[in-house]
């Protein structure tokens, strides 16, 4: 019986014993599925390819797969999802750090004082406009734009259906547009 015709459990035990051919068998069986899930979550081909490689390499390291808890397919899908979410959080954190640094640099640049004043004025106008919105709309927009939460995260945190959060966000943005348009005129 060849290794490729064995069950996932047998192939995993073979991998644990040091047979790297087993890793190729897992990749042949699940590589496309892991990649598609990673691509769907991350939305970037390069990131999805990197994550796919990381997921399969993790099988050769201290892997916590336990056949009693579920199939290899389920294990890989959960691992891919959690690692993709970790990457998104890491990228978001890096972007926020870059934004903070860029604001510090732009706030301290004496060669463009008018741009700083304008940005400060606009920021103040937006904050004032936010305060005029109904509390539920304002809260959703602040959580999304100032805290960087997705609509799904906001729905979970507020324990409100996702559709309601989307509706409040849309209504809030429309309200802001109207208020800021009136101020601009």
MDAnalysis code that builds the backbone (N, CA, C; Angstrom):
import MDAnalysis as mda
import numpy as np

u = mda.Universe.empty(555, n_residues=185, atom_resindex=np.repeat(np.arange(185), 3), trajectory=True)
u.add_TopologyAttr("name", ["N", "CA", "C"] * 185)
u.add_TopologyAttr("resid", np.arange(1, 186))
u.add_TopologyAttr("resname", ["UNK", "UNK", "UNK", "UNK", "UNK", "UNK", "UNK", "UNK", "UNK", "UNK", "UNK", "UNK", "UNK", "UNK", "UNK", "UNK", "UNK", "UNK", "UNK", "UNK", "UNK", "UNK", "UNK", "UNK", "UNK", "UNK", "UNK", "UNK", "UNK", "UNK", "UNK", "UNK", "UNK", "UNK", "UNK", "UNK", "UNK", "UNK", "UNK", "UNK", "UNK", "UNK", "UNK", "UNK", "UNK", "UNK", "UNK", "UNK", "UNK", "UNK", "UNK", "UNK", "UNK", "UNK", "UNK", "UNK", "UNK", "UNK", "UNK", "UNK", "UNK", "UNK", "UNK", "UNK", "UNK", "UNK", "UNK", "UNK", "UNK", "UNK", "UNK", "UNK", "UNK", "UNK", "UNK", "UNK", "UNK", "UNK", "UNK", "UNK", "UNK", "UNK", "UNK", "UNK", "UNK", "UNK", "UNK", "UNK", "UNK", "UNK", "UNK", "UNK", "UNK", "UNK", "UNK", "UNK", "UNK", "UNK", "UNK", "UNK", "UNK", "UNK", "UNK", "UNK", "UNK", "UNK", "UNK", "UNK", "UNK", "UNK", "UNK", "UNK", "UNK", "UNK", "UNK", "UNK", "UNK", "UNK", "UNK", "UNK", "UNK", "UNK", "UNK", "UNK", "UNK", "UNK", "UNK", "UNK", "UNK", "UNK", "UNK", "UNK", "UNK", "UNK", "UNK", "UNK", "UNK", "UNK", "UNK", "UNK", "UNK", "UNK", "UNK", "UNK", "UNK", "UNK", "UNK", "UNK", "UNK", "UNK", "UNK", "UNK", "UNK", "UNK", "UNK", "UNK", "UNK", "UNK", "UNK", "UNK", "UNK", "UNK", "UNK", "UNK", "UNK", "UNK", "UNK", "UNK", "UNK", "UNK", "UNK", "UNK", "UNK", "UNK", "UNK", "UNK", "UNK", "UNK", "UNK", "UNK", "UNK", "UNK", "UNK", "UNK", "UNK"])
u.atoms.positions = np.array([
    [0.850, -1.187, 0.000],
    [0.000, 0.000, 0.000],
    [0.892, 1.247, 0.000],
    [0.691, 2.094, -0.987],
    [1.513, 3.296, -1.076],
    [1.044, 4.332, -0.067],
    [1.932, 5.258, 0.245],
    [1.615, 6.301, 1.215],
    [0.456, 7.167, 0.742],
    [0.373, 7.429, -0.563],
    [-0.688, 8.296, -1.087],
    [-2.078, 7.669, -0.992],
    [-2.144, 6.354, -0.843],
    [-3.449, 5.699, -0.727],
    [-3.856, 5.476, 0.728],
    [-3.030, 5.915, 1.658],
    [-3.333, 5.736, 3.080],
    [-4.223, 6.861, 3.600],
    [-4.784, 6.645, 4.773],
    [-5.651, 7.647, 5.396],
    [-4.820, 8.825, 5.869],
    [-5.488, 9.921, 6.155],
    [-4.801, 11.111, 6.658],
    [-4.063, 10.814, 7.957],
    [-4.656, 9.998, 8.801],
    [-4.028, 9.664, 10.083],
    [-2.711, 8.932, 9.840],
    [-2.724, 7.951, 8.925],
    [-1.500, 7.208, 8.617],
    [-0.451, 8.114, 7.985],
    [-0.878, 8.991, 7.094],
    [0.052, 9.913, 6.449],
    [0.640, 10.862, 7.492],
    [-0.173, 11.330, 8.418],
    [0.314, 12.227, 9.468],
    [1.328, 11.511, 10.361],
    [1.058, 10.274, 10.707],
    [2.010, 9.514, 11.522],
    [3.322, 9.322, 10.765],
    [3.236, 9.111, 9.479],
    [4.433, 8.982, 8.659],
    [5.212, 10.304, 8.637],
    [4.497, 11.413, 8.560],
    [5.137, 12.731, 8.596],
    [5.834, 12.936, 9.932],
    [5.163, 12.551, 11.007],
    [5.724, 12.664, 12.352],
    [6.996, 11.816, 12.493],
    [7.041, 10.715, 11.762],
    [8.208, 9.826, 11.801],
    [9.353, 10.366, 10.944],
    [9.121, 11.478, 10.235],
    [10.185, 12.105, 9.468],
    [10.097, 11.916, 7.968],
    [9.054, 11.297, 7.484],
    [8.892, 11.081, 6.051],
    [8.301, 12.349, 5.415],
    [9.137, 13.140, 4.741],
    [8.680, 14.405, 4.150],
    [7.811, 14.203, 2.914],
    [7.789, 12.994, 2.362],
    [6.878, 12.705, 1.253],
    [5.425, 12.866, 1.716],
    [5.203, 12.627, 2.988],
    [3.857, 12.767, 3.547],
    [3.377, 14.208, 3.451],
    [4.295, 15.159, 3.594],
    [3.919, 16.571, 3.471],
    [3.424, 16.857, 2.059],
    [4.087, 16.283, 1.065],
    [3.657, 16.443, -0.324],
    [2.273, 15.854, -0.557],
    [1.988, 14.754, 0.083],
    [0.666, 14.132, -0.053],
    [-0.402, 15.043, 0.542],
    [-0.129, 15.614, 1.723],
    [-1.098, 16.541, 2.311],
    [-1.279, 17.759, 1.414],
    [-0.185, 18.245, 0.842],
    [-0.303, 19.409, -0.038],
    [-1.148, 19.070, -1.265],
    [-0.927, 17.883, -1.835],
    [-1.718, 17.464, -2.998],
    [-3.198, 17.358, -2.643],
    [-3.480, 16.866, -1.454],
    [-4.872, 16.681, -1.035],
    [-5.560, 17.989, -0.663],
    [-4.853, 18.891, 0.004],
    [-5.509, 20.052, 0.604],
    [-4.925, 21.412, 0.196],
    [-3.879, 21.412, -0.591],
    [-3.227, 22.676, -0.941],
    [-4.148, 23.688, -1.593],
    [-4.932, 23.249, -2.561],
    [-5.838, 24.170, -3.268],
    [-6.906, 24.709, -2.328],
    [-7.408, 23.880, -1.437],
    [-8.440, 24.326, -0.494],
    [-7.895, 25.366, 0.478],
    [-6.697, 25.105, 1.005],
    [-6.073, 26.045, 1.930],
    [-5.809, 27.375, 1.218],
    [-5.267, 27.308, 0.010],
    [-4.973, 28.529, -0.747],
    [-6.252, 29.335, -1.011],
    [-7.321, 28.674, -1.454],
    [-8.561, 29.398, -1.762],
    [-9.131, 30.080, -0.522],
    [-9.095, 29.390, 0.617],
    [-9.598, 30.000, 1.848],
    [-8.722, 31.198, 2.232],
    [-7.406, 31.026, 2.150],
    [-6.487, 32.120, 2.481],
    [-6.716, 33.313, 1.559],
    [-6.894, 33.049, 0.270],
    [-7.132, 34.125, -0.690],
    [-8.452, 34.831, -0.407],
    [-9.474, 34.065, -0.080],
    [-10.777, 34.667, 0.219],
    [-10.695, 35.589, 1.437],
    [-9.955, 35.185, 2.448],
    [-9.863, 35.988, 3.669],
    [-8.921, 37.171, 3.486],
    [-7.750, 36.920, 2.892],
    [-6.725, 37.956, 2.790],
    [-6.911, 38.872, 1.584],
    [-7.487, 38.329, 0.499],
    [-7.712, 39.140, -0.693],
    [-6.448, 39.508, -1.453],
    [-5.360, 38.799, -1.223],
    [-4.089, 39.099, -1.866],
    [-3.407, 37.785, -2.218],
    [-3.065, 37.601, -3.496],
    [-2.493, 36.328, -3.946],
    [-1.176, 36.008, -3.250],
    [-0.294, 36.989, -3.151],
    [1.013, 36.751, -2.530],
    [0.855, 36.363, -1.060],
    [0.008, 37.081, -0.350],
    [-0.229, 36.763, 1.059],
    [-0.845, 35.370, 1.202],
    [-1.765, 35.022, 0.303],
    [-2.399, 33.705, 0.355],
    [-1.386, 32.601, 0.088],
    [-0.479, 32.833, -0.855],
    [0.561, 31.839, -1.130],
    [1.481, 31.670, 0.073],
    [1.880, 32.774, 0.676],
    [2.746, 32.715, 1.858],
    [2.062, 31.980, 3.006],
    [0.795, 32.299, 3.210],
    [0.062, 31.652, 4.293],
    [-0.095, 30.156, 4.032],
    [-0.373, 29.776, 2.796],
    [-0.499, 28.366, 2.444],
    [0.798, 27.630, 2.775],
    [1.904, 28.228, 2.412],
    [3.200, 27.616, 2.722],
    [3.390, 27.491, 4.228],
    [3.073, 28.528, 4.961],
    [3.217, 28.498, 6.426],
    [2.357, 27.410, 7.056],
    [1.137, 27.261, 6.569],
    [0.227, 26.255, 7.128],
    [0.809, 24.862, 6.949],
    [1.294, 24.579, 5.750],
    [1.831, 23.235, 5.511],
    [3.158, 23.012, 6.224],
    [3.975, 24.040, 6.321],
    [5.225, 23.897, 7.071],
    [4.957, 23.666, 8.553],
    [3.871, 24.224, 9.053],
    [3.551, 24.031, 10.468],
    [3.244, 22.562, 10.771],
    [2.845, 21.799, 9.756],
    [2.601, 20.364, 9.971],
    [3.895, 19.626, 10.312],
    [5.029, 20.154, 9.856],
    [6.307, 19.492, 10.125],
    [6.882, 19.900, 11.476],
    [6.348, 20.957, 12.043],
    [6.836, 21.440, 13.344],
    [5.939, 20.913, 14.441],
    [5.887, 21.589, 15.530],
    [5.078, 21.172, 16.671],
    [3.600, 21.335, 16.358],
    [3.091, 20.438, 15.581],
    [1.703, 20.501, 15.124],
    [0.782, 19.903, 16.179],
    [-0.343, 20.550, 16.415],
    [-1.268, 20.095, 17.449],
    [-2.441, 19.297, 16.883],
    [-2.282, 18.742, 15.695],
    [-3.376, 17.970, 15.096],
    [-3.655, 16.724, 15.931],
    [-4.951, 16.513, 16.216],
    [-5.401, 15.344, 16.953],
    [-6.578, 14.758, 16.182],
    [-6.385, 13.579, 15.644],
    [-7.411, 12.940, 14.817],
    [-8.705, 12.704, 15.582],
    [-8.628, 12.606, 16.895],
    [-9.832, 12.386, 17.710],
    [-10.742, 13.611, 17.714],
    [-10.162, 14.782, 17.439],
    [-10.937, 16.022, 17.479],
    [-11.515, 16.416, 16.134],
    [-11.086, 15.754, 15.059],
    [-11.636, 16.088, 13.752],
    [-10.708, 15.660, 12.629],
    [-11.177, 15.873, 11.421],
    [-10.422, 15.459, 10.236],
    [-9.273, 16.430, 9.948],
    [-8.346, 15.994, 9.130],
    [-7.236, 16.847, 8.713],
    [-7.774, 18.052, 7.933],
    [-8.795, 17.831, 7.119],
    [-9.429, 18.920, 6.374],
    [-9.908, 20.012, 7.330],
    [-10.642, 19.632, 8.359],
    [-11.163, 20.593, 9.332],
    [-10.026, 21.301, 10.045],
    [-9.039, 20.533, 10.450],
    [-7.879, 21.107, 11.141],
    [-7.198, 22.163, 10.274],
    [-6.953, 21.834, 9.012],
    [-6.271, 22.771, 8.119],
    [-7.108, 24.018, 7.839],
    [-8.422, 23.851, 7.709],
    [-9.282, 25.011, 7.457],
    [-9.295, 25.951, 8.671],
    [-9.375, 25.381, 9.862],
    [-9.372, 26.207, 11.076],
    [-8.018, 26.888, 11.245],
    [-6.939, 26.146, 11.002],
    [-5.599, 26.706, 11.105],
    [-5.409, 27.838, 10.093],
    [-5.851, 27.635, 8.885],
    [-5.732, 28.659, 7.840],
    [-6.521, 29.907, 8.228],
    [-7.739, 29.713, 8.669],
    [-8.593, 30.845, 9.055],
    [-7.955, 31.645, 10.188],
    [-7.508, 30.951, 11.234],
    [-6.952, 31.673, 12.382],
    [-5.654, 32.378, 12.021],
    [-4.816, 31.751, 11.212],
    [-3.561, 32.402, 10.808],
    [-3.830, 33.578, 9.875],
    [-4.853, 33.470, 9.032],
    [-5.206, 34.587, 8.147],
    [-5.698, 35.776, 8.965],
    [-6.522, 35.498, 9.956],
    [-7.016, 36.578, 10.823],
    [-5.850, 37.215, 11.568],
    [-4.910, 36.403, 12.039],
    [-3.722, 36.941, 12.707],
    [-2.944, 37.861, 11.774],
    [-2.812, 37.460, 10.514],
    [-2.091, 38.295, 9.542],
    [-2.817, 39.616, 9.309],
    [-4.135, 39.554, 9.218],
    [-4.915, 40.780, 9.017],
    [-4.726, 41.713, 10.206],
    [-4.789, 41.167, 11.403],
    [-4.588, 41.995, 12.598],
    [-3.188, 42.597, 12.610],
    [-2.199, 41.805, 12.234],
    [-0.825, 42.296, 12.211],
    [-0.679, 43.410, 11.182],
    [-1.261, 43.208, 9.984],
    [-1.185, 44.247, 8.950],
    [-1.905, 45.512, 9.409],
    [-3.065, 45.343, 10.045],
    [-3.826, 46.497, 10.534],
    [-3.016, 47.253, 11.584],
    [-2.374, 46.519, 12.469],
    [-1.550, 47.136, 13.508],
    [-0.382, 47.892, 12.887],
    [0.248, 47.284, 11.876],
    [1.359, 47.951, 11.203],
    [0.889, 49.213, 10.493],
    [-0.278, 49.144, 9.859],
    [-0.808, 50.320, 9.174],
    [-1.108, 51.437, 10.169],
    [-1.672, 51.064, 11.322],
    [-1.974, 52.072, 12.330],
    [-0.695, 52.707, 12.859],
    [0.341, 51.903, 13.034],
    [1.625, 52.450, 13.486],
    [2.189, 53.411, 12.455],
    [2.113, 53.026, 11.188],
    [2.600, 53.909, 10.126],
    [1.807, 55.213, 10.084],
    [0.501, 55.107, 10.265],
    [-0.325, 56.306, 10.252],
    [0.043, 57.230, 11.416],
    [0.267, 56.632, 12.593],
    [0.652, 57.443, 13.753],
    [1.970, 58.157, 13.494],
    [2.935, 57.427, 12.942],
    [4.229, 58.034, 12.646],
    [4.091, 59.110, 11.579],
    [3.301, 58.857, 10.556],
    [3.150, 59.861, 9.503],
    [2.471, 61.115, 10.042],
    [1.519, 60.935, 10.968],
    [0.870, 62.107, 11.576],
    [1.861, 62.886, 12.430],
    [2.715, 62.168, 13.151],
    [3.714, 62.856, 13.960],
    [4.663, 63.649, 13.084],
    [5.104, 63.043, 11.990],
    [6.024, 63.717, 11.084],
    [5.342, 64.903, 10.423],
    [4.106, 64.707, 9.938],
    [3.421, 65.812, 9.255],
    [3.064, 66.927, 10.228],
    [2.763, 66.566, 11.494],
    [2.443, 67.591, 12.487],
    [3.669, 68.432, 12.826],
    [4.857, 67.867, 12.637],
    [6.069, 68.579, 13.006],
    [6.764, 69.210, 11.801],
    [6.166, 69.108, 10.642],
    [6.844, 69.649, 9.458],
    [6.496, 71.124, 9.297],
    [7.484, 72.012, 9.503],
    [7.212, 73.451, 9.428],
    [7.055, 73.959, 7.996],
    [7.441, 73.155, 6.995],
    [7.384, 73.639, 5.625],
    [5.982, 73.577, 5.027],
    [5.010, 72.986, 5.728],
    [3.648, 72.912, 5.199],
    [2.619, 73.283, 6.273],
    [2.708, 74.456, 6.848],
    [1.792, 74.809, 7.941],
    [0.334, 74.898, 7.502],
    [0.061, 75.327, 6.255],
    [-1.326, 75.465, 5.814],
    [-2.001, 74.103, 5.699],
    [-1.259, 73.090, 5.254],
    [-1.834, 71.753, 5.158],
    [-2.204, 71.229, 6.538],
    [-1.358, 71.503, 7.543],
    [-1.647, 71.050, 8.900],
    [-2.882, 71.740, 9.463],
    [-3.004, 73.020, 9.214],
    [-4.171, 73.758, 9.693],
    [-5.433, 73.218, 9.021],
    [-5.357, 73.009, 7.730],
    [-6.508, 72.516, 6.993],
    [-6.917, 71.128, 7.488],
    [-5.943, 70.258, 7.680],
    [-6.236, 68.916, 8.170],
    [-6.865, 68.981, 9.555],
    [-6.337, 69.836, 10.399],
    [-6.870, 69.995, 11.755],
    [-8.298, 70.533, 11.702],
    [-8.524, 71.523, 10.843],
    [-9.866, 72.086, 10.717],
    [-10.860, 71.043, 10.211],
    [-10.442, 70.290, 9.199],
    [-11.332, 69.256, 8.644],
    [-11.631, 68.200, 9.691],
    [-10.593, 67.798, 10.413],
    [-10.779, 66.796, 11.468],
    [-11.771, 67.304, 12.509],
    [-11.649, 68.575, 12.866],
    [-12.572, 69.166, 13.834],
    [-14.000, 69.200, 13.310],
    [-14.154, 69.545, 12.034],
    [-15.491, 69.577, 11.426],
    [-16.131, 68.182, 11.420],
    [-15.322, 67.179, 11.098],
    [-15.848, 65.809, 11.065],
    [-16.271, 65.382, 12.471],
    [-15.445, 65.696, 13.453],
    [-15.795, 65.328, 14.840],
    [-17.078, 66.040, 15.291],
    [-17.202, 67.314, 14.941],
    [-18.423, 68.049, 15.283],
    [-19.632, 67.439, 14.583],
    [-19.471, 67.094, 13.319],
    [-20.570, 66.497, 12.559],
    [-20.956, 65.150, 13.153],
    [-19.978, 64.377, 13.579],
    [-20.266, 63.077, 14.206],
    [-21.133, 63.256, 15.443],
    [-20.862, 64.299, 16.213],
    [-21.605, 64.517, 17.451],
    [-23.083, 64.839, 17.204],
    [-23.406, 65.286, 16.000],
    [-24.798, 65.618, 15.701],
    [-25.600, 64.403, 15.247],
    [-24.915, 63.305, 14.945],
    [-25.608, 62.090, 14.492],
    [-26.276, 61.387, 15.675],
    [-27.288, 60.579, 15.396],
    [-27.856, 59.757, 16.464],
    [-26.755, 58.866, 17.071],
    [-26.867, 58.592, 18.366],
    [-25.828, 57.851, 19.082],
    [-25.459, 56.535, 18.410],
    [-26.456, 55.785, 17.946],
    [-26.169, 54.473, 17.360],
    [-25.360, 54.607, 16.079],
    [-25.641, 55.604, 15.265],
    [-24.894, 55.823, 14.025],
    [-23.469, 56.284, 14.334],
    [-23.366, 57.227, 15.278],
    [-22.059, 57.754, 15.659],
    [-21.180, 56.642, 16.232],
    [-21.740, 55.819, 17.101],
    [-20.964, 54.755, 17.732],
    [-20.418, 53.775, 16.696],
    [-21.243, 53.379, 15.749],
    [-20.804, 52.439, 14.712],
    [-19.690, 53.052, 13.863],
    [-19.837, 54.320, 13.472],
    [-18.807, 54.970, 12.658],
    [-17.506, 55.152, 13.431],
    [-17.601, 55.512, 14.697],
    [-16.386, 55.676, 15.498],
    [-15.665, 54.338, 15.679],
    [-16.433, 53.277, 15.917],
    [-15.813, 51.956, 16.079],
    [-15.138, 51.519, 14.778],
    [-15.744, 51.847, 13.658],
    [-15.189, 51.437, 12.368],
    [-13.973, 52.275, 11.989],
    [-14.075, 53.591, 12.094],
    [-13.023, 54.450, 11.561],
    [-11.951, 54.840, 12.574],
    [-12.294, 54.959, 13.832],
    [-11.283, 55.340, 14.819],
    [-10.655, 54.117, 15.493],
    [-11.428, 53.041, 15.630],
    [-10.902, 51.840, 16.277],
    [-10.514, 50.761, 15.272],
    [-10.873, 50.945, 14.005],
    [-10.482, 50.008, 12.963],
    [-11.208, 48.676, 12.994],
    [-12.394, 48.633, 13.579],
    [-13.144, 47.381, 13.652],
    [-13.946, 47.162, 12.373],
    [-14.080, 45.906, 11.992],
    [-14.924, 45.574, 10.845],
    [-16.377, 45.607, 11.298],
    [-17.283, 45.614, 10.337],
    [-18.704, 45.611, 10.691],
    [-19.079, 44.338, 11.435],
    [-18.458, 43.226, 11.083],
    [-18.722, 41.961, 11.786],
    [-18.275, 42.045, 13.236],
    [-17.102, 42.643, 13.460],
    [-16.604, 42.800, 14.829],
    [-17.507, 43.727, 15.635],
    [-17.966, 44.792, 15.000],
    [-18.863, 45.729, 15.691],
    [-20.149, 45.017, 16.078],
    [-20.706, 44.240, 15.141],
    [-21.946, 43.502, 15.418],
    [-21.747, 42.556, 16.593],
    [-20.639, 41.889, 16.617],
    [-20.352, 40.942, 17.707],
    [-20.180, 41.689, 19.027],
    [-19.407, 42.767, 19.015],
    [-19.151, 43.524, 20.242],
    [-20.414, 44.171, 20.812],
    [-21.279, 44.653, 19.939],
    [-22.508, 45.312, 20.398],
    [-23.676, 44.332, 20.550],
    [-23.441, 43.093, 20.105],
    [-24.481, 42.055, 20.141],
    [-25.732, 42.517, 19.392],
    [-25.491, 43.015, 18.183],
    [-26.554, 43.513, 17.311],
    [-26.365, 42.825, 15.960],
    [-27.452, 42.468, 15.277],
    [-27.309, 41.789, 13.983],
    [-26.468, 42.591, 12.990],
    [-25.710, 41.882, 12.173],
    [-24.813, 42.506, 11.199],
    [-25.576, 43.420, 10.244],
    [-26.733, 42.995, 9.790],
    [-27.533, 43.818, 8.883],
    [-27.891, 45.165, 9.490],
    [-28.179, 45.170, 10.788],
    [-28.503, 46.418, 11.480],
    [-27.275, 47.324, 11.530],
    [-26.117, 46.744, 11.820],
    [-24.875, 47.526, 11.864],
    [-24.590, 48.149, 10.499],
    [-24.770, 47.366, 9.442],
    [-24.540, 47.891, 8.086],
    [-25.491, 49.044, 7.795],
    [-26.727, 48.882, 8.194],
    [-27.725, 49.925, 7.967],
    [-27.361, 51.200, 8.734],
    [-26.974, 51.049, 10.006],
    [-26.599, 52.213, 10.812],
    [-25.371, 52.905, 10.237],
    [-24.415, 52.130, 9.776],
    [-23.204, 52.722, 9.198],
    [-23.567, 53.524, 7.945],
    [-24.390, 52.953, 7.112],
    [-24.807, 53.640, 5.879],
    [-25.572, 54.915, 6.203],
    [-26.514, 54.815, 7.126],
    [-27.294, 56.000, 7.500],
    [-26.391, 57.067, 8.122],
    [-25.428, 56.634, 8.923],
    [-24.490, 57.577, 9.541],
    [-23.644, 58.286, 8.499],
    [-23.135, 57.526, 7.516],
    [-22.321, 58.132, 6.462],
    [-23.129, 59.111, 5.616],
    [-24.381, 58.740, 5.321],
    [-25.240, 59.657, 4.574],
    [-25.505, 60.930, 5.376],
    [-25.716, 60.768, 6.673],
    [-25.921, 61.930, 7.543],
    [-24.697, 62.833, 7.580],
    [-23.510, 62.198, 7.691],
    [-22.267, 62.979, 7.683],
    [-22.097, 63.732, 6.368],
    [-22.394, 63.054, 5.275],
    [-22.260, 63.689, 3.955],
    [-23.129, 64.944, 3.895],
    [-24.367, 64.822, 4.343],
    [-25.295, 65.949, 4.292],
    [-24.813, 67.094, 5.175],
    [-24.385, 66.767, 6.400],
    [-23.916, 67.800, 7.323],
    [-22.680, 68.506, 6.776],
    [-21.722, 67.716, 6.299],
    [-20.474, 68.304, 5.807],
    [-20.672, 69.054, 4.491],
    [-21.622, 68.612, 3.687],
    [-21.926, 69.323, 2.448],
    [-22.521, 70.697, 2.782],
    [-23.428, 70.712, 3.775],
    [-24.022, 71.986, 4.195],
    [-22.956, 72.925, 4.754],
    [-21.998, 72.376, 5.517],
    [-20.924, 73.204, 6.091],
    [-20.028, 73.735, 4.981],
    [-19.739, 72.902, 3.972],
    [-18.869, 73.304, 2.863],
    [-19.459, 74.416, 2.015],
    [-20.773, 74.449, 1.954],
    [-21.426, 75.477, 1.158],
    [-21.573, 76.721, 1.973],
])
